[in-house]
Amino acid sequence: MPSATATPDVELIIEDSRGGGGGGRPPDGGDDGDDGDFGKGRRREPPSSRRFSTGIAIGMVSILMFFMALASAFLLLHHSSRVWVAVHMPAILWANTVVLIGSSFVLERARLRLSNGDVPGFRKMWLVTTLLGLLFVAGQLVAWRQLVAEGVYIASNQASSFFYIFTGAHGVHLLGGVVALLFVLLRNFERSQISMSLAAEITSYYWHFMDGLWIFLFALLYLGK
């Protein structure tokens, strides 16, 4: 009878669907395993030099925007304020400027030594650049002491406030450059992800930028007195 044979046939179909070839677990060592082995076998690539160049460029742009905002406020108050009292510029600022410009020339001489394979010569010239940077900061402190001896403080008037802010902010950022110079001088680049030549190049960008920024600030302060 049809009703008698229908039930076994239905049960057979259900059993096939549960244990058939399409519903089984995939064999070991499939695509997931291959991907895992591939991921483990890949080597880390060294970071691109563009990554470091982009980072220092973003930092310099941020610093430039900060000082441009201060310079705009300086020029606005200088031309509109009725109580503006010019600050007598200490003569040592000229010597400090020469020292900082000279440090940039020495830095490039150091990089030239490095490109020629003279690592000891590079380190000597690089050390001279670092010392010149510290000498510049020390000279700025002497300029401050001279103004204080004359009774000119940061809160004395608007012009003196800008003088201390400009020179102080630039000095702090320049000390950051000194730290970078010391990093290149003392770092063991055999175990580093960045080469000595690349580190020296990136540091030189920042140092020359601080050099040019000081020349701009010095001219602004001198012409605005």
C-alpha positions as CSV (number, residue, x, y, z in Angstrom):
1,M,0.0,0.0,0.0
2,P,1.3,3.6,-0.7
3,S,0.9,4.7,3.0
4,A,3.0,1.8,4.2
5,T,6.0,2.6,1.9
6,A,5.9,6.4,2.4
7,T,7.2,6.4,6.0
8,P,10.4,4.5,5.4
9,D,11.2,6.6,2.4
10,V,10.8,9.8,4.4
11,E,13.0,8.5,7.2
12,L,15.7,7.6,4.7
13,I,15.7,11.1,3.2
14,I,16.0,12.7,6.7
15,E,18.9,10.4,7.6
16,D,20.7,11.3,4.3
17,S,20.3,15.0,4.9
18,R,21.8,14.7,8.4
19,G,24.8,12.7,7.6
20,G,25.4,13.5,3.9
21,G,28.5,14.9,2.3
22,G,27.2,18.5,2.2
23,G,26.8,19.0,5.9
24,G,30.0,17.6,7.2
25,R,32.9,19.6,8.8
26,P,35.5,20.9,6.4
27,P,38.8,19.0,6.4
28,D,41.6,20.2,8.6
29,G,44.3,22.4,7.0
30,G,41.8,24.5,4.9
31,D,42.0,28.1,4.0
32,D,42.0,29.4,7.6
33,G,45.1,27.3,8.3
34,D,46.8,28.5,5.2
35,D,46.1,32.2,6.1
36,G,47.5,31.6,9.6
37,D,50.7,30.1,8.2
38,F,51.0,32.9,5.8
39,G,50.6,35.5,8.5
40,K,53.2,33.8,10.7
41,G,55.6,33.6,7.8
42,R,55.5,37.3,6.9
43,R,58.3,39.5,8.0
44,R,58.0,43.0,9.4
45,E,59.0,45.6,6.9
46,P,61.0,48.6,8.1
47,P,59.0,51.9,8.5
48,S,59.0,54.1,5.5
49,S,61.1,57.3,5.6
50,R,58.0,59.2,4.4
51,R,56.3,58.4,7.7
52,F,59.0,60.2,9.6
53,S,59.1,63.1,7.2
54,T,55.3,63.5,7.4
55,G,55.5,63.5,11.2
56,I,58.1,66.2,11.5
57,A,56.3,68.3,8.8
58,I,53.1,68.2,10.8
59,G,55.0,69.2,13.9
60,M,56.7,72.2,12.1
61,V,53.4,73.4,10.7
62,S,51.8,73.3,14.1
63,I,54.7,75.4,15.6
64,L,54.5,77.8,12.7
65,M,50.8,78.4,13.1
66,F,51.4,79.1,16.8
67,F,54.0,81.7,16.2
68,M,52.1,83.2,13.3
69,A,49.2,83.8,15.6
70,L,51.5,85.5,18.1
71,A,53.1,87.6,15.4
72,S,49.7,88.7,14.2
73,A,48.7,89.8,17.7
74,F,52.1,91.6,18.1
75,L,51.7,93.6,14.9
76,L,48.1,94.5,15.7
77,L,48.9,95.8,19.1
78,H,52.1,97.5,18.0
79,H,50.2,99.6,15.5
80,S,47.0,100.2,17.5
81,S,48.1,100.4,21.1
82,R,48.7,103.9,22.7
83,V,50.7,102.5,25.6
84,W,53.2,100.5,23.6
85,V,56.7,100.9,25.1
86,A,59.5,99.6,22.9
87,V,62.0,97.2,24.5
88,H,65.7,97.9,24.3
89,M,67.1,94.9,22.5
90,P,70.2,93.4,24.3
91,A,73.2,93.4,22.0
92,I,73.9,89.7,22.9
93,L,70.9,88.8,20.7
94,W,73.1,89.5,17.6
95,A,75.7,87.1,18.9
96,N,73.1,84.5,19.6
97,T,71.8,84.8,16.1
98,V,75.2,84.3,14.6
99,V,75.7,81.2,16.9
100,L,72.4,79.6,15.7
101,I,73.1,80.3,12.0
102,G,76.6,78.8,12.5
103,S,75.1,75.7,14.1
104,S,73.1,75.0,10.9
105,F,76.3,75.2,8.8
106,V,78.1,72.9,11.1
107,L,75.2,70.5,11.0
108,E,75.3,70.3,7.3
109,R,79.1,69.7,7.4
110,A,78.4,66.8,9.8
111,R,75.9,65.3,7.4
112,L,78.4,65.6,4.6
113,R,80.9,63.7,6.7
114,L,78.3,61.0,7.3
115,S,77.5,60.7,3.6
116,N,81.2,60.2,2.9
117,G,81.3,57.3,5.5
118,D,83.3,59.3,8.1
119,V,81.2,58.4,11.1
120,P,83.7,59.6,13.8
121,G,84.0,63.0,11.9
122,F,80.2,63.1,11.8
123,R,79.9,62.6,15.5
124,K,82.4,65.4,16.3
125,M,80.7,67.9,14.0
126,W,77.3,66.8,15.3
127,L,78.5,67.3,18.9
128,V,79.6,70.8,18.0
129,T,76.1,71.6,16.6
130,T,74.6,70.4,19.9
131,L,76.9,72.6,21.9
132,L,76.2,75.6,19.8
133,G,72.5,75.0,20.3
134,L,73.0,75.0,24.1
135,L,75.2,78.1,23.8
136,F,72.3,79.9,22.0
137,V,69.9,79.0,24.8
138,A,72.4,80.2,27.4
139,G,72.8,83.4,25.5
140,Q,69.0,83.9,25.5
141,L,69.0,83.6,29.3
142,V,71.8,86.2,29.5
143,A,69.5,88.5,27.5
144,W,66.7,88.0,29.9
145,R,69.0,88.7,32.9
146,Q,70.1,92.0,31.2
147,L,66.5,93.1,30.8
148,V,65.7,92.1,34.3
149,A,68.7,94.2,35.5
150,E,67.1,97.1,33.6
151,G,63.8,96.6,35.4
152,V,62.0,95.2,32.3
153,Y,59.8,92.2,33.2
154,I,57.3,90.1,31.3
155,A,54.4,92.1,32.9
156,S,56.1,95.5,32.5
157,N,54.3,96.4,29.2
158,Q,52.9,94.8,26.1
159,A,56.2,94.9,24.2
160,S,58.2,93.2,27.0
161,S,55.5,90.6,27.3
162,F,55.9,89.7,23.6
163,F,59.7,89.7,23.9
164,Y,59.7,87.1,26.7
165,I,56.9,85.0,25.1
166,F,58.7,84.9,21.7
167,T,62.1,84.2,23.1
168,G,60.9,81.8,25.7
169,A,58.6,79.7,23.4
170,H,61.3,79.6,20.8
171,G,63.9,78.5,23.4
172,V,61.7,75.7,24.6
173,H,61.1,74.4,21.0
174,L,64.8,74.7,20.3
175,L,65.6,72.6,23.4
176,G,63.4,69.9,21.8
177,G,65.8,70.1,18.8
178,V,68.8,69.7,21.2
179,V,67.2,66.5,22.5
180,A,66.8,65.3,18.9
181,L,70.5,66.1,18.3
182,L,71.5,64.1,21.4
183,F,69.3,61.2,20.3
184,V,71.1,61.0,17.0
185,L,74.5,61.4,18.7
186,L,74.0,58.7,21.4
187,R,71.6,56.2,19.7
188,N,72.8,52.8,18.7
189,F,71.3,52.6,15.2
190,E,72.3,48.9,14.7
191,R,69.3,47.9,16.7
192,S,67.0,50.7,15.5
193,Q,64.3,50.7,12.9
194,I,65.7,53.9,11.5
195,S,69.1,54.5,10.0
196,M,71.6,57.1,11.2
197,S,71.5,59.0,8.0
198,L,67.7,59.2,8.0
199,A,67.6,60.3,11.6
200,A,70.2,63.0,10.9
201,E,68.2,64.2,7.9
202,I,64.9,64.4,9.8
203,T,66.6,66.2,12.7
204,S,68.2,68.7,10.3
205,Y,64.8,69.7,8.9
206,Y,63.6,70.7,12.4
207,W,66.9,72.4,13.3
208,H,67.0,74.5,10.1
209,F,63.3,75.4,10.7
210,M,64.0,76.6,14.2
211,D,67.0,78.6,12.8
212,G,64.8,80.3,10.2
213,L,62.0,80.9,12.8
214,W,64.4,82.7,15.1
215,I,65.6,85.0,12.3
216,F,62.0,85.9,11.6
217,L,61.2,86.6,15.3
218,F,64.4,88.6,15.8
219,A,63.6,90.7,12.8
220,L,60.1,91.2,14.0
221,L,61.2,92.2,17.5
222,Y,64.0,94.5,16.1
223,L,61.7,96.3,13.6
224,G,58.9,96.6,16.2
225,K,60.9,98.4,18.8
